[in-house]
Structure formats: C-alpha cells, structure tokens
Amino acid sequence: MARPDEAEFERLVAPHRRELHAHCYRMLGSLHDTEEAMQEAMLRVWRGLDRFEGRSSLRSWLYRIATNTCLDTIARRKRRLLPEEYGPKADPNLPPGEPVAEGVWIEPYPDETLEVEDGYASPDATYEEREAVELAFVAAMQHLPPRQRAVLILREVLGFSAKEVGETLETSVPSVNSALQRARKVVDERLPERSQQVTLRSLGDARMKEIVEEYMEAMRGGDVQRVVSMLTEDVSWSMPPLASWYGGIDEVEVFLRTKPLSGEWHWRHRPTIANGQLAVGTFTWMEEEKTHVPFSLDVITLEGDRIKEVTAFVVRPADTPDGYSRWPDRAADPSRVEAVFRRFGLPDSVD
C-alpha cells in the first residue's frame, strides 16, 4: 500500500482507534501508558503502511502493531496493582500515610466517554467488551506473563482465531493454545463468580440509580450508619495512590467515622461510569477557593445490591505527615484531575 497523506491515514485508522485504545488499556492497566502506547503504535502504523500487503485485514494488522507495542511497554515497566495486592490492610485508627509512586497503580478507564461497546466483540469471544475493562478483569490481567496476557485478550475478548494470534505474536498455534490454557487457569482463580455487567443488568437501571443516589446522599450527610448499611460484611475500601486499604465492615466503619465522615469534611458528588462500573466523582470544600474541588473518583463494585468494594482514585495527595486530615489543604495534581476527572465528564469544581 502506498503511504497515504494525513487525511487518508486518519480515514483508515479512525474506525479502529477506540477499540485499539481499549485493547491497550486491557494490556497495560493504565490510561497514561495506554495514551503513550497508542501514540507509538500509530507512529509505527504510519511508518509501515507502505509495507502492508493486505495478506490479512487492516484491523488484524493494526492489532498486531498495537499488541507488540504494548508488549514493548510492559517490558520496560512494572505491572500495575490495586492497593489490596500491594500490601496488608491498614489500621483504620492510624493515618493512611503518604502516596506511593504513580507508576504502581491500575488507573480508572473512561469507557463511556471512549464509547466501549456493549456485548461481545465477536461471536467467538468469551468476555464482553465492557466486562473486559472492569477493575477485577484488568487486575487479573496484570498477574499474567505479557504474552499470555496478549493471547487471552486477543482470543477471549476480541475473538481472534488461534492462527491469527499466532501470526500476531509470531508463534505457533499449539503455543497459542498452551498459553491460553495457562492464562485461563490464573484468571478463573482471580475473577469473581459474577461480573459487574451481569450484576448491573440484574439490578436494572432504576435500582442502580437508587444505589448511587443513596451512596451520594449518605456520604454528603456524613451518615456513617447509612453508608455501612449499604456494604457487604467483607467490604474493602482503598484509595490509590495511597497504599492503605481497609477490609471488613467493622474496620471500614472506623475509617469512615474517623476520616472522611468525621465532620471535618464537606462533600458534594456527581455520578459517572468508570470501567463499566458505577462510579461517583467526589468534591470537598476548599475554604481558600470558596468552592468544592475534585478529591476522588470512587469506583463501586457491587455484590448483588450491596457495595463490596470502593476504589477511590484520589487526585488530592496526602503528602504530609498527618495524612488524611491535611488533604483539604493540598493542591490537586493537575495531571490527575485531567486523567481522573475531565476524562469522565466531571467538572473542575462544584459550587
């Protein structure tokens, strides 16, 4: 294929950008790394278009380049984690401590903004497209060796044949099938019995809205018991980039009572969607600015109609010795506000 001009290049790749972006996120677990990998992959596509001979579809060829770009990225960086995998649960009576380097954590994904499709990408796929950006799925991917990760996503999420995956990774069909078998075993052990997509569909839109509104109202009113009544017994609450997390309903109640719902904070909220899950943008009052400013994106994982996990992606770091109590005085990280708020359609402030 002759190398096209920029307008023609965009016409060729534009129909595939969103799905390639989601693919890179599933591989990398980081929105920041995904953006970098997409830029590099598109540069490789541009440079290689004149060598594309059409022996496979353009889509397959683009996935080959994007997958191998992600594998190169993984080789240079540590795997991403959620706080529950980083270390033991914290004592809720103590300050949560300081943030850990950004490059450690899985990051939330704005699947609605980027228009990730509902349903399956292919009749041969095992996982739904939104199911495969849920936090549990992305976290499970991080426990696979890079090539097993690629095989499972290409086969089970995108529905490529073993032959196509072998061509992408320059390996044999038996090697692909062997890698897939090993990857399935690891992932099956780590994924919950029901995905969030199944859970949310079983609840229906009206009940989902009730849960989100009750969560926002209880948090805004500082009603600890009402929040606790919405939780499962084995609930966990984490706050990346802090390593601290709290597990079990009694310890989470202490955390809520002594920290975010202690009465020293004044909250406002806006509902959104992240990783195919219910989510809430939280804003805290800043006296100096006379408005409520971004604090965290709370991604909610449900078990039935109760909250099993809250993963609060914080944009206002606690970089002072006394930890949580000083957060309102800290300036938000502009890059995190961009990645964690604006990409999810959330405002910069709430009056």
VOFI-712294 format. One line per field, with one value per residue (C-alpha): x, y, z; residue in three letters; residue number from 0. Coordinates in steps of 0.05 Angstrom, whole numbers. Example, Ala and Ser with C-alpha at 12.3 -4.5 7.8 and 13.67 -1.06 7.14 Angstrom:
2
u	(246_273)
v	(-90_-21)
w	(156_143)
residuo	(ALA_SER)
num	(0_1)
END
This chain:
351
u	(0_27_36_-26_-29_-50_-124_-125_-86_-137_-194_-162_-147_-204_-255_-208_-179_-229_-224_-148_-147_-188_-143_-81_-115_-131_-59_-28_-79_-60_-93_-27_11_-46_-41_34_27_-26_18_76_31_2_73_92_29_46_117_96_35_74_95_25_9_-63_-50_-90_-145_-125_-157_-115_-52_-68_-79_-13_24_-15_-4_70_76_42_89_148_117_107_179_201_153_128_59_2_-33_-93_-77_-106_-50_5_6_-35_-95_-83_-104_-163_-143_-78_-66_-65_4_35_21_63_93_41_71_48_-27_-81_-117_-192_-217_-269_-304_-368_-330_-289_-351_-331_-385_-435_-436_-384_-333_-340_-384_-321_-307_-316_-317_-360_-323_-344_-334_-261_-248_-276_-226_-226_-211_-156_-125_-126_-91_-33_-18_-6_61_58_49_-4_-40_-39_-63_-122_-145_-138_-173_-225_-242_-232_-247_-187_-171_-111_-79_-88_-60_0_13_8_57_100_89_54_-19_-1_39_-21_-68_-20_-11_-87_-98_-48_-77_-148_-128_-98_-155_-210_-180_-180_-245_-309_-365_-407_-381_-406_-442_-483_-496_-517_-564_-597_-609_-637_-629_-677_-643_-574_-595_-623_-557_-515_-562_-564_-488_-480_-534_-506_-434_-456_-495_-439_-486_-438_-491_-528_-464_-447_-517_-501_-437_-423_-391_-325_-323_-257_-241_-178_-151_-96_-44_-44_-24_-71_-135_-186_-221_-283_-345_-322_-256_-286_-336_-279_-245_-308_-323_-252_-234_-280_-344_-312_-348_-285_-302_-358_-375_-410_-416_-431_-448_-410_-387_-316_-290_-361_-380_-419_-375_-381_-337_-326_-312_-291_-299_-237_-244_-190_-224_-295_-318_-318_-257_-241_-219_-230_-265_-300_-308_-360_-361_-427_-445_-520_-545_-492_-424_-367_-310_-298_-235_-227_-176_-152_-129_-110_-49_-36_38_40_58_-11_-41_-115_-132_-88_-115_-163_-103_-65_-69_-96_-48_-68_-49_-92_-151_-145_-140_-187_-240_-244_-239_-300_-341_-335_-328_-268_-309_-379_-410)
v	(0_69_114_160_233_251_257_189_159_184_157_88_83_125_68_26_78_67_-9_-6_42_-5_-63_-25_-9_-82_-99_-43_-26_48_104_142_83_70_140_133_64_89_146_98_47_99_122_50_43_107_84_14_27_25_-46_-70_-120_-137_-211_-200_-150_-79_-89_-151_-115_-56_-103_-136_-69_-46_-112_-113_-40_-58_-117_-69_-22_-79_-100_-31_-23_-58_-89_-46_-63_-46_-30_-97_-131_-83_-98_-118_-79_-17_0_49_83_108_159_126_152_181_165_114_128_136_82_28_33_9_71_80_77_125_70_111_173_129_91_20_-24_-66_-141_-184_-161_-227_-289_-327_-281_-306_-239_-178_-115_-76_-136_-137_-66_-79_-69_-143_-164_-113_-131_-205_-190_-159_-227_-260_-261_-210_-259_-299_-233_-217_-287_-286_-216_-230_-297_-289_-215_-199_-268_-275_-346_-383_-377_-301_-295_-338_-292_-231_-259_-296_-364_-430_-448_-502_-449_-402_-456_-475_-403_-394_-454_-429_-359_-383_-420_-358_-312_-360_-362_-286_-265_-262_-310_-254_-196_-126_-127_-187_-155_-88_-119_-160_-97_-54_20_43_4_24_97_87_56_114_167_135_130_203_226_186_209_282_279_245_188_132_81_92_81_19_-9_-9_-51_-125_-157_-167_-98_-66_8_32_100_96_128_111_40_39_-1_-24_-92_-117_-77_-61_-32_6_36_61_90_127_153_179_204_223_226_255_321_358_348_376_334_341_286_274_205_176_109_80_12_-9_2_51_109_176_238_267_340_370_442_486_548_585_575_581_520_444_418_349_297_227_183_127_65_20_-56_-89_-157_-161_-93_-82_-49_-99_-52_23_41_116_143_205_268_307_272_266_285_310_270_273_243_246_305_351_333_392_439_406_428_376_346_377_315_271_319_314_238_222_277_311_246_223_285_312_387_423_447_444_506)
w	(0_-18_42_46_65_136_118_84_142_192_149_150_224_255_255_297_346_403_403_398_456_499_478_501_567_579_566_608_663_658_620_618_590_541_512_503_472_424_401_389_354_307_290_274_231_193_180_160_116_51_71_86_31_50_66_130_144_162_230_245_223_268_327_313_317_379_415_403_423_489_499_490_541_591_584_608_666_728_730_756_821_865_938_962_922_944_1018_1080_1102_1145_1216_1209_1274_1243_1187_1119_1104_1041_968_931_863_808_764_813_807_759_734_721_649_619_578_567_542_496_474_491_460_499_485_451_400_363_365_386_446_517_553_537_517_579_623_600_626_695_751_770_699_688_755_737_671_709_741_673_637_580_522_560_573_498_479_527_507_432_437_492_488_415_386_341_318_346_277_276_347_327_268_313_364_312_346_331_341_393_432_430_456_511_533_532_576_628_626_636_699_731_710_732_801_807_776_817_801_771_731_743_676_698_766_738_687_742_783_727_714_769_824_801_804_875_899_871_898_967_969_950_999_1057_1044_1036_1101_1139_1157_1175_1193_1128_1088_1129_1116_1042_1049_1049_1110_1073_1040_1023_1015_980_958_905_901_976_993_1053_1047_1097_1098_1134_1152_1224_1202_1144_1193_1237_1175_1154_1224_1238_1168_1110_1153_1216_1206_1184_1111_1069_1007_941_888_815_786_727_699_701_679_662_735_777_798_835_829_899_914_980_1005_998_1041_1004_937_964_925_925_889_860_911_884_834_873_830_862_857_875_901_890_911_964_957_961_942_937_899_909_858_896_859_922_951_1026_1026_1097_1160_1190_1127_1113_1158_1116_1048_1041_1045_989_916_868_818_751_712_757_752_676_676_733_727_659_620_658_643_714_728_757_816_846_878)
residuo	(MET_ALA_ARG_PRO_ASP_GLU_ALA_GLU_PHE_GLU_ARG_LEU_VAL_ALA_PRO_HIS_ARG_ARG_GLU_LEU_HIS_ALA_HIS_CYS_TYR_ARG_MET_LEU_GLY_SER_LEU_HIS_ASP_THR_GLU_GLU_ALA_MET_GLN_GLU_ALA_MET_LEU_ARG_VAL_TRP_ARG_GLY_LEU_ASP_ARG_PHE_GLU_GLY_ARG_SER_SER_LEU_ARG_SER_TRP_LEU_TYR_ARG_ILE_ALA_THR_ASN_THR_CYS_LEU_ASP_THR_ILE_ALA_ARG_ARG_LYS_ARG_ARG_LEU_LEU_PRO_GLU_GLU_TYR_GLY_PRO_LYS_ALA_ASP_PRO_ASN_LEU_PRO_PRO_GLY_GLU_PRO_VAL_ALA_GLU_GLY_VAL_TRP_ILE_GLU_PRO_TYR_PRO_ASP_GLU_THR_LEU_GLU_VAL_GLU_ASP_GLY_TYR_ALA_SER_PRO_ASP_ALA_THR_TYR_GLU_GLU_ARG_GLU_ALA_VAL_GLU_LEU_ALA_PHE_VAL_ALA_ALA_MET_GLN_HIS_LEU_PRO_PRO_ARG_GLN_ARG_ALA_VAL_LEU_ILE_LEU_ARG_GLU_VAL_LEU_GLY_PHE_SER_ALA_LYS_GLU_VAL_GLY_GLU_THR_LEU_GLU_THR_SER_VAL_PRO_SER_VAL_ASN_SER_ALA_LEU_GLN_ARG_ALA_ARG_LYS_VAL_VAL_ASP_GLU_ARG_LEU_PRO_GLU_ARG_SER_GLN_GLN_VAL_THR_LEU_ARG_SER_LEU_GLY_ASP_ALA_ARG_MET_LYS_GLU_ILE_VAL_GLU_GLU_TYR_MET_GLU_ALA_MET_ARG_GLY_GLY_ASP_VAL_GLN_ARG_VAL_VAL_SER_MET_LEU_THR_GLU_ASP_VAL_SER_TRP_SER_MET_PRO_PRO_LEU_ALA_SER_TRP_TYR_GLY_GLY_ILE_ASP_GLU_VAL_GLU_VAL_PHE_LEU_ARG_THR_LYS_PRO_LEU_SER_GLY_GLU_TRP_HIS_TRP_ARG_HIS_ARG_PRO_THR_ILE_ALA_ASN_GLY_GLN_LEU_ALA_VAL_GLY_THR_PHE_THR_TRP_MET_GLU_GLU_GLU_LYS_THR_HIS_VAL_PRO_PHE_SER_LEU_ASP_VAL_ILE_THR_LEU_GLU_GLY_ASP_ARG_ILE_LYS_GLU_VAL_THR_ALA_PHE_VAL_VAL_ARG_PRO_ALA_ASP_THR_PRO_ASP_GLY_TYR_SER_ARG_TRP_PRO_ASP_ARG_ALA_ALA_ASP_PRO_SER_ARG_VAL_GLU_ALA_VAL_PHE_ARG_ARG_PHE_GLY_LEU_PRO_ASP_SER_VAL_ASP)
num	(0_1_2_3_4_5_6_7_8_9_10_11_12_13_14_15_16_17_18_19_20_21_22_23_24_25_26_27_28_29_30_31_32_33_34_35_36_37_38_39_40_41_42_43_44_45_46_47_48_49_50_51_52_53_54_55_56_57_58_59_60_61_62_63_64_65_66_67_68_69_70_71_72_73_74_75_76_77_78_79_80_81_82_83_84_85_86_87_88_89_90_91_92_93_94_95_96_97_98_99_100_101_102_103_104_105_106_107_108_109_110_111_112_113_114_115_116_117_118_119_120_121_122_123_124_125_126_127_128_129_130_131_132_133_134_135_136_137_138_139_140_141_142_143_144_145_146_147_148_149_150_151_152_153_154_155_156_157_158_159_160_161_162_163_164_165_166_167_168_169_170_171_172_173_174_175_176_177_178_179_180_181_182_183_184_185_186_187_188_189_190_191_192_193_194_195_196_197_198_199_200_201_202_203_204_205_206_207_208_209_210_211_212_213_214_215_216_217_218_219_220_221_222_223_224_225_226_227_228_229_230_231_232_233_234_235_236_237_238_239_240_241_242_243_244_245_246_247_248_249_250_251_252_253_254_255_256_257_258_259_260_261_262_263_264_265_266_267_268_269_270_271_272_273_274_275_276_277_278_279_280_281_282_283_284_285_286_287_288_289_290_291_292_293_294_295_296_297_298_299_300_301_302_303_304_305_306_307_308_309_310_311_312_313_314_315_316_317_318_319_320_321_322_323_324_325_326_327_328_329_330_331_332_333_334_335_336_337_338_339_340_341_342_343_344_345_346_347_348_349_350)
END
